[in-house]
Amino acid sequence: MSEKVLMKGNEALGEAALRAGCRHFFGYPITPQTELSAYLSKKMPKVGGTFLQAESEIAAINMVLGAAGSGVRAMTSSSSPGISLKSEGVSYIAGSDVPALIINVQRGGPGLGSIQPSQSDYWQATKALGHGDFQLFVLAPSTVQEMADFVALAFETAEKYRMPAMILSDGMLGQMMEPVVFPNETEIHEGDKSWAACGHKNARKHNVVNSLYIEAKDLEKTVVERYERYEKVKANEQRSESYLTEDADIVIVAFGASSRVSRSAVNAARAKGIKAGLFRPITLWPYPETELEKIVPTAKKFLVVEMNMGQMIEDVKLVVGGRKPVEFFGRTGGIIPTPGEILEAIEKM
Amino acid sequence: MANTMNVLLAGFGGQGILFTGKVMVYAALMEDKNLSWLPSYGPEMRGGTCNCSVVISDEAVGSPLVTNPDVLIAMNRPSLEKFVGTVVPGGTILVDSSTVDIKVERTDVTVYYVPATKLADENGLKGLANIILLGKLYKEKGFVKEESLDAGLQKCIPPKKAAMLDFNRKALKLGMEQ
């Protein structure tokens, strides 16, 4: 067992990226993800990697497309408004079937919003981070340890299914320090890269990494093929955690930062004799429908807790399908809910 | 109920608010406790004031943001004015009485006034009022073992500033005597 160290979530993401063999980072500064870029700017040159602060977010994401298109592990990180700027490039990455990692340390929106923690990019991450038919593999860490653990998982999954992956974090997880353990040695499981557009000294026919299809029937064929892969992702990659849900009357559904606060509220409710539980989606896409479905027959009511005006609640309602009431409690604009507020919402149900 | 201590440290930038919080969480780490440390990084920081939430607990930490502290350490007047009402009934407030010229009017909390900045200046420990207050907190709440606190100091002071370790230890002792 390795030593427990204290790190900010943003720094843990950076350290985990290095350990996952990522040697190409392209970014542009923005609060509250800055410590991640700062960490990699110091460490990346020491391992012979490339840290590049681009001239803009748009440049940075296109550098990721280029680097990842040549088969290397490449990533970028930003916060909400910066992610919006990257959306065109993300669509190109998805359309080119290139695996890459995008990290969003969310802040309040819309517009420039606030620099405080938020979860208001749920829809953007899971439904429409850019134009066209495509999905990202989206992981939502809730601890600094998960920030570290999910980096390699994101790269591996992205490579397995040739799609972009996102770690959807927020300012709270990025800025806070918590104990984290890194394994002594990280085994790197890199996916097949035989499609990559890299040098081969004429040993084979050249590969093309591209998202442009002039003929509609060609484009349809590639999109349909991509969606067949998405079905496999849905079948194989759903992740979630259930806490005290077996006998729970009221089940909170919450991810990331708000799930931590919700867990405290569940404990407080239990102490008052209320049978509360917590279902925490870890993958936001694919949504962990299978596990959530298992809770629907026994739960009496659902309470969705988010740091936004109610976005994930739509996915919960899709699974619950009107069989049980689904209510909402949220704070937005950069406000972190308190356990007391959530407990009050539970008591009102 | 789990044993949890929610601490809010607040003052001006430069008073070592974040550092003090770091020493606390490293001390807790030595004892394998659950902990979190969250600095203010928002608009309040840009106004020159600074605060830091520290949670030390036997159970997994929920929110790392401390909104109702069990312990408030206030190193300037605006911080005391802002947070005095948020401390839980029965909670503890440590005030640097050499930088804060008001008294706490609440009667449902325990307040310790320590002229930490003055003590630091008089004892050749300039800039270590924060650690004096930490020493006082240790004396009153004993939230970790003394050796863990010392180990926390060692973790937070980089080797190239080793000379600072002795000053910090002196400040910690001085605080424990208050």
Interface residues (C-beta under 8 A of the other chain):
Chain A: K4 L6 T31 P32 S114 I115 Q116 G171 M172 Q175 M176 M177 E178 P179 R260 V261 S262 R263 S264 A265 N267 A271 G334 I336 T338 P339 G340
Chain B: M1 A2 K22 V25 Y26 L29 D32 N34 L35 S36 W37 L38 P39 Y41 G42 P43 E59 A60 V61 G62 S63 P64 L65 T67 N68
